[in-house]
Amino acid sequence: MAGEGFLATLTSCRLCPRACGVNRLAGEKGFCRAGVRPRVALATLHHWEEPCLSGSRGSGAVFFSYCNLRCAFCQNYRISWQGRGREMEIEDLTALFLDLQAQGAHNINLVSATPYTPLLVPALREAKKRGLKIPVVYNCNAYESLESLRSLAGLVDIYLPDLKYIDDGPARRYSQAPNYFSVATAAILEMQRQVGILTFDAAGLARRGLLIRHLVLPGQAEAACRVLEWVKANLPRETYLSIMAQYVPVWQAQRYPEINRRLTAAEYESVLEYFDALGLENGFCQELDAATTDYIPNF
């Protein structure tokens, strides 16, 4: 899909599964509330990703504003819900990517860039023409359209989706995301088709491939185990997973008593034990003390 033609899709936006159909070029706002220009809240060397992404110098994280989910427990709500950040031109994004590389970033980490896919395509192409050599990471919630993902083929080296839910009830209740699991798993299969198994360089840094995250929610350990079952049944055994324990009841989590607490050690350990029992081979886990607001960037 040509960049110019894809940009024209903003006249009736269907970049994500919500297919709002609004004319963003005319100033209309859909569910995500994104405008025409990409809005960036923060670009920094980020040291709190998985070790294969952060390395010793940090991941070149570009945090985009707005989001096509409405997670009640979102740690980045200041940008995803409230839209803090500044608008950029495509040329600004290109320069930003190259600047992060010059600062020593191990990769360019596009965080929640889904609403801006048509703008990313020309920005990444130009950056690569001008010497961008480090891997590009697409860090997303997996609520993606196949068409948008296909437009990124050849530009994204590492897909980093968060497979959040397996049941429609919690997906609707906590993230206002109907049909989340069917949409997200189709997207992840497309990601796998594009980049394959995660591969590393001699220093242990990720170079290309798929790394699936799953944040274990309070009371949802059994659902997390079923997510692992789906991975085993549908993806290569060597697929990398990051099973996360960093849930903190922030933002609007207090509205939902069942998730208005931190994860227990027993809940998290049961998921890790099931990972081993299934015979899955590759993964990352966290200490429970990762469940703190200390690691949330200051937007």
Salt bridges, closest charged atoms under 4 A:
GLU49 OE1 - ARG213 NH2 2.49
GLU50 OE1 - ARG213 NH2 2.77
GLU87 OE2 - ARG39 NH2 3.82
GLU89 OE2 - ARG37 NE 2.76
ASP157 OD2 - LYS128 NZ 4.00
ASP162 OD2 - LYS164 NZ 3.16
ASP167 OD2 - ARG226 NH2 2.54
ASP168 OD2 - ARG172 NE 2.58
GLU190 OE1 - ARG150 NE 3.83
GLU190 OE2 - ARG193 NH2 2.76
GLU222 OE2 - ARG226 NE 2.83
GLU258 OE2 - ARG173 NE 2.76
GLU267 OE2 - ARG261 NH2 2.84
